[in-house]
Amino acid sequence: MKAQAPNARSLLRFSPDAKLRDADAARQPLSDAAGSNAKQDIKEATARLLGRLADLQPMLQAQGKHKVLLVLQGMDTSGKDGAVRSLFSTINPVGLRAVSFKAPSEIELGHDFLWRVHRETPAKGELVVFNRSHYEDVLITRVLGMIDAKECRRRYAHIRDFERMLAETGTTLLKVFLHISKDEQRERLQARLDDPAKRWKLDPADFEQRKKWSVFQRAYQDAMQATDADHAPWYVVPADSKPHRNLAIASLLLETLERLKLDWPKPDPALLDMKFK
């Protein structure tokens, strides 16, 4: 397999006309395009991409010009935690921040829904990864009837304005939906239930939410249709295969950083004439 799966941005870009189908969650478009579905080949290709990312991230930090935000969304067990753990362990933690959004606290509920999100967005030179995000406020809130259709549309508009503001002030946004099938989720939930070390991840609500699978899929599709934009694009990553999931996210992130044309900042000319004694 080649060092980088070709055209990840075009192969995985969300299409407003496409439907979220379970059958598509098992696809491996990047490994198919690169000519190999072998798990070891995919892992080796991903490792090479991560090496390149590890080279670029210090440039991002040193340059102190760009801000990069990677948003990971998906159903429970779709691989958000696994992707963060697998893909960013080789990157210098200085200049990298992973933020996990849980149910809002009382203080957070006292503000608008974007308040807690805005304060976690990247500063100049930072790469920030959102494990869940502001999209929870138009997903689970909608599915569970916590907001009505009118309020949901209003929040879509707020999100569009928020992301446009981030883009116009120097943030590069990369939004990824990890697309897992219902059968694959069942297997992963059962594996958690069977493993004492992983049962803590489960909640009785997980079983109730699984009953609303089709409603969640519709909510995800509607949210992406309402908020996809060239300055804040959505990508759909088939996530039944964990190795392909990692390859896809690494490819998307690397292509995004390479488009920024990162480089080391030029030193102060006076430094070039100095010597330590």
C-alpha positions as CSV (number, residue, x, y, z in Angstrom):
1,M,0.0,0.0,0.0
2,K,1.2,3.5,-0.7
3,A,2.3,5.8,2.1
4,Q,-0.9,7.8,1.9
5,A,-4.3,6.7,0.7
6,P,-5.1,8.9,-2.3
7,N,-7.7,11.7,-2.3
8,A,-9.1,11.0,1.1
9,R,-10.9,14.4,1.1
10,S,-12.7,13.6,-2.1
11,L,-13.4,10.0,-1.4
12,L,-14.9,10.6,2.1
13,R,-16.6,14.0,1.7
14,F,-20.2,13.9,2.8
15,S,-22.7,14.1,0.0
16,P,-26.1,15.7,0.8
17,D,-27.8,13.3,-1.5
18,A,-26.3,10.1,0.1
19,K,-28.1,8.1,2.7
20,L,-26.5,6.6,5.8
21,R,-26.8,2.9,5.1
22,D,-25.5,0.1,7.3
23,A,-23.9,-1.7,4.3
24,D,-21.6,1.3,3.7
25,A,-20.1,1.1,7.2
26,A,-18.1,-1.9,6.2
27,R,-16.6,-0.3,3.0
28,Q,-12.9,0.5,2.9
29,P,-12.6,3.1,0.1
30,L,-9.1,4.3,1.0
31,S,-7.6,0.8,1.1
32,D,-9.4,-0.1,-2.1
33,A,-8.0,3.0,-3.8
34,A,-4.5,2.2,-2.6
35,G,-4.8,-1.4,-3.9
36,S,-4.7,-3.4,-0.7
37,N,-7.2,-4.5,2.0
38,A,-4.7,-6.5,4.0
39,K,-4.9,-5.4,7.6
40,Q,-1.1,-5.3,8.0
41,D,-0.7,-3.2,4.9
42,I,-3.3,-0.7,6.2
43,K,-1.6,-0.5,9.6
44,E,1.8,0.1,8.0
45,A,0.4,2.8,5.8
46,T,-1.2,4.4,8.8
47,A,2.1,4.3,10.7
48,R,3.8,6.2,7.9
49,L,1.1,8.8,7.9
50,L,1.4,9.3,11.6
51,G,5.1,9.7,11.2
52,R,4.5,12.6,8.8
53,L,1.9,14.1,11.1
54,A,4.4,13.9,14.0
55,D,6.7,16.0,11.8
56,L,4.1,18.6,10.9
57,Q,2.5,19.2,14.3
58,P,5.7,20.9,15.8
59,M,5.7,23.2,12.7
60,L,2.1,24.0,13.4
61,Q,2.9,24.9,17.0
62,A,6.2,26.8,16.2
63,Q,4.6,28.8,13.4
64,G,1.8,29.9,15.8
65,K,-0.4,31.0,12.9
66,H,-3.0,28.3,12.2
67,K,-5.6,26.7,14.4
68,V,-6.8,23.2,13.6
69,L,-10.0,21.6,15.0
70,L,-10.8,17.9,14.4
71,V,-14.4,17.0,15.4
72,L,-15.2,13.3,15.9
73,Q,-18.8,12.3,16.0
74,G,-20.5,9.0,15.9
75,M,-22.7,6.5,17.7
76,D,-21.5,4.8,20.8
77,T,-18.7,2.3,20.1
78,S,-18.0,3.9,16.7
79,G,-14.4,4.4,17.7
80,K,-14.0,8.0,18.9
81,D,-11.9,7.1,22.0
82,G,-10.0,4.4,20.0
83,A,-9.1,6.8,17.3
84,V,-7.8,9.4,19.7
85,R,-5.8,6.8,21.5
86,S,-4.4,5.2,18.4
87,L,-3.7,8.2,16.2
88,F,-2.3,10.8,18.6
89,S,-0.1,8.8,21.0
90,T,2.9,9.5,18.7
91,I,2.4,13.3,18.5
92,N,4.0,15.6,21.0
93,P,1.3,16.4,23.6
94,V,2.5,20.0,23.7
95,G,0.3,21.8,21.2
96,L,-2.2,18.9,21.1
97,R,-5.4,18.8,23.1
98,A,-8.1,16.3,23.2
99,V,-11.5,17.4,24.6
100,S,-14.3,15.0,25.6
101,F,-17.8,16.4,25.9
102,K,-20.1,14.7,28.4
103,A,-23.5,15.7,29.6
104,P,-23.5,19.5,30.4
105,S,-23.1,20.5,34.0
106,E,-25.5,22.9,35.8
107,I,-23.1,25.8,35.2
108,E,-22.9,24.9,31.5
109,L,-26.7,24.6,31.2
110,G,-26.9,28.1,32.6
111,H,-25.3,29.4,29.4
112,D,-26.1,29.0,25.7
113,F,-25.2,25.6,24.3
114,L,-22.1,26.8,22.5
115,W,-20.6,28.5,25.5
116,R,-18.7,25.4,26.8
117,V,-17.6,24.5,23.3
118,H,-16.2,27.9,22.3
119,R,-13.8,28.0,25.2
120,E,-12.3,24.7,24.1
121,T,-11.6,25.7,20.5
122,P,-7.9,25.8,19.5
123,A,-5.6,28.7,20.0
124,K,-2.9,29.7,17.4
125,G,-0.5,26.8,16.9
126,E,-2.8,24.2,18.5
127,L,-4.4,21.0,17.2
128,V,-7.5,20.2,19.1
129,V,-9.6,17.0,18.9
130,F,-13.2,17.1,20.0
131,N,-14.5,13.7,21.1
132,R,-18.2,14.5,20.6
133,S,-19.0,18.2,20.3
134,H,-21.6,20.9,20.0
135,Y,-23.4,18.5,17.6
136,E,-24.7,16.6,20.6
137,D,-27.0,19.5,21.2
138,V,-28.8,18.8,17.9
139,L,-28.5,15.0,18.0
140,I,-29.4,13.4,21.4
141,T,-31.4,16.4,22.4
142,R,-33.5,16.0,19.2
143,V,-33.9,12.2,19.4
144,L,-34.9,12.3,23.1
145,G,-37.4,15.1,22.5
146,M,-35.5,17.6,24.6
147,I,-35.8,20.2,21.8
148,D,-38.5,20.6,19.2
149,A,-38.0,21.0,15.4
150,K,-38.0,24.8,15.6
151,E,-35.3,24.9,18.2
152,C,-33.3,22.3,16.3
153,R,-33.4,24.5,13.2
154,R,-32.4,27.5,15.3
155,R,-29.4,25.6,16.7
156,Y,-28.3,24.5,13.2
157,A,-28.2,28.2,12.3
158,H,-26.2,29.0,15.4
159,I,-23.7,26.2,14.6
160,R,-23.3,27.5,11.0
161,D,-22.6,31.0,12.3
162,F,-20.3,29.7,15.0
163,E,-18.2,27.6,12.5
164,R,-18.1,30.4,10.0
165,M,-16.7,32.7,12.7
166,L,-14.1,30.1,13.6
167,A,-13.0,29.7,10.0
168,E,-12.9,33.5,9.4
169,T,-10.7,33.9,12.4
170,G,-8.1,31.3,11.3
171,T,-9.4,27.9,12.4
172,T,-9.3,25.0,10.0
173,L,-12.2,22.7,10.7
174,L,-12.3,19.0,9.9
175,K,-15.6,17.2,10.9
176,V,-15.7,13.4,10.8
177,F,-18.7,11.2,11.3
178,L,-17.6,7.6,12.2
179,H,-20.2,5.5,10.4
180,I,-20.7,2.2,12.2
181,S,-23.3,-0.5,11.4
182,K,-26.0,-1.6,13.9
183,D,-24.6,-5.2,13.9
184,E,-21.1,-4.0,14.5
185,Q,-22.3,-1.9,17.4
186,R,-24.1,-4.8,18.9
187,E,-20.9,-6.9,18.9
188,R,-18.9,-4.1,20.4
189,L,-21.4,-3.4,23.1
190,Q,-21.6,-7.1,24.0
191,A,-17.8,-7.2,24.2
192,R,-17.9,-4.3,26.7
193,L,-20.5,-6.1,28.7
194,D,-18.4,-9.3,28.7
195,D,-15.2,-7.5,29.8
196,P,-15.0,-6.4,33.5
197,A,-12.4,-3.8,32.5
198,K,-14.8,-2.2,30.0
199,R,-18.2,-2.4,31.7
200,W,-17.7,1.0,33.2
201,K,-18.2,2.5,29.7
202,L,-21.7,1.1,29.6
203,D,-24.9,2.9,30.9
204,P,-28.4,1.5,30.9
205,A,-29.3,4.3,28.6
206,D,-27.1,2.8,25.9
207,F,-29.6,-0.1,25.5
208,E,-32.5,2.3,25.2
209,Q,-30.8,4.6,22.8
210,R,-29.9,1.6,20.6
211,K,-33.7,1.0,20.1
212,K,-33.7,4.4,18.4
213,W,-31.0,3.5,15.9
214,S,-32.9,4.7,12.8
215,V,-33.9,7.9,14.5
216,F,-30.3,8.7,15.4
217,Q,-29.2,7.9,11.8
218,R,-31.7,10.4,10.5
219,A,-30.6,13.0,13.0
220,Y,-27.0,12.6,12.0
221,Q,-27.8,12.9,8.4
222,D,-30.0,16.0,8.9
223,A,-27.3,17.6,11.0
224,M,-24.6,17.1,8.4
225,Q,-26.9,18.3,5.6
226,A,-27.7,21.4,7.6
227,T,-24.1,22.3,8.6
228,D,-21.8,21.0,5.8
229,A,-19.8,23.8,4.2
230,D,-16.5,24.3,2.3
231,H,-15.1,26.1,5.3
232,A,-16.5,23.4,7.7
233,P,-16.7,20.2,5.7
234,W,-18.1,16.9,6.9
235,Y,-16.5,13.6,6.0
236,V,-18.1,10.1,6.5
237,V,-15.6,7.5,7.6
238,P,-16.7,3.8,7.4
239,A,-15.8,2.6,10.9
240,D,-16.7,-1.1,11.1
241,S,-13.0,-1.7,10.3
242,K,-10.8,-0.1,13.0
243,P,-7.6,-0.2,10.9
244,H,-9.4,1.5,8.0
245,R,-11.0,4.0,10.4
246,N,-7.5,5.0,11.6
247,L,-6.1,5.1,8.1
248,A,-9.0,7.4,7.0
249,I,-8.7,9.9,9.9
250,A,-4.9,10.0,9.6
251,S,-5.2,10.6,5.8
252,L,-7.8,13.4,6.2
253,L,-5.8,15.1,8.9
254,L,-2.5,14.9,7.0
255,E,-4.1,16.2,3.8
256,T,-5.5,19.1,5.9
257,L,-2.2,20.0,7.5
258,E,-0.3,19.7,4.2
259,R,-2.8,22.2,2.6
260,L,-1.7,24.8,5.3
261,K,1.9,24.7,3.8
262,L,3.5,24.6,7.3
263,D,7.1,25.5,7.7
264,W,9.5,26.5,10.5
265,P,9.4,30.2,11.3
266,K,12.3,32.3,10.2
267,P,14.7,33.1,13.1
268,D,15.5,36.7,14.2
269,P,18.5,37.6,11.9
270,A,20.4,38.8,15.0
271,L,20.4,35.2,16.3
272,L,22.5,34.0,13.4
273,D,25.5,36.1,14.5
274,M,25.3,35.0,18.1
275,K,27.4,32.3,19.8
276,F,27.1,30.8,23.3
277,K,30.2,31.2,25.4
